[in-house]
Amino acid sequence: MKKHGCRTWLGLLCDEADGKKTPRLRAHLPDCPPCRAMLASLKRTVAVLKSAPLGGKPTSSLKNALRRRLRRSSRLAVACL
């Protein structure tokens, strides 16, 4: 993810992490390690959210896992912007 294009790819990264096919992003990923890292982090976050029980309060382990993943994702996003 080149510094000047990070914002361009963020929406597509979110779409891809959510399971949507994004041909432009897929063509970009082989040449961009930061985008690949961000996508991997987003996919892990989506997986954690999907594993959360529906209804009720989230467990403390789920909250902690989400906090860790969000911190990692935030550091990656800030480094690229």
N, C-alpha and C positions, 0 to 999 in steps of 0.2 A: 504494500500500500504506500505509494509515494505521497509525500507530505501534501502536495498540491491536489491530490485526487482522493484523499480519504473520505471526505464527505460525500463524494460521488458514489462510492462503493458501499457506504454504510447501510443504506436502504436495501440494496441487493443482498448484502451479507445477512441481514435480518430475515429477508424472504427465504434465502437458501437454508438458513438454520431452522426455519419453520417448515421446511419440506417442499417449498416451491422450486421449480426448475428455473434457473437463471443462466441462460447460455452465455451472455456477455461476461458475467462474473466467472463462470467456469473457464472461459477462455483466458481470463486475466490471472486466475489463481496460480498456474504453474510458474509465473514470473514474479510472484509477490509473496514472499514468506510472511510479512506482517498480516496480510489479508488471510492467508491460510491459518495463521495462529488465532486471529480474531474469530474466524468461522468456527474453528474447533472449540473455542471457549463458548461461543454462542450456542453451539449444538449441545455442549455439556449442560449449559444453563437450561435450555429447553427440556432436556431429558430429566433434570432434577424437578422442574416445574410439573412435567407430565406425571412424575411418580408421586406427586403430592396427593394426599387423600382429599377427596372433595368434601366440602362442608367442614364446619368446625374450625378450630384454631390450628395453625401449622405447628408441627412439633418443633422442639428446640433444635434437634439435629437438622431438620430441613432449613430452619432459619439460618443456622450456622453455615450450612453448605451453600446456601444462596449468597450469604454475605461474602464468603471466600471467593466464589465465582464472580460476583459483581466487582469485587476489588481487583481481581485479575483482569477482567474485561475492561474496567475503567483505566487501569494502568496502560493496557495495550492501546486503547482509544486515545488517551492523552498523548502517548508517545508518538502516535501517527499524525495527530492534528497539528 
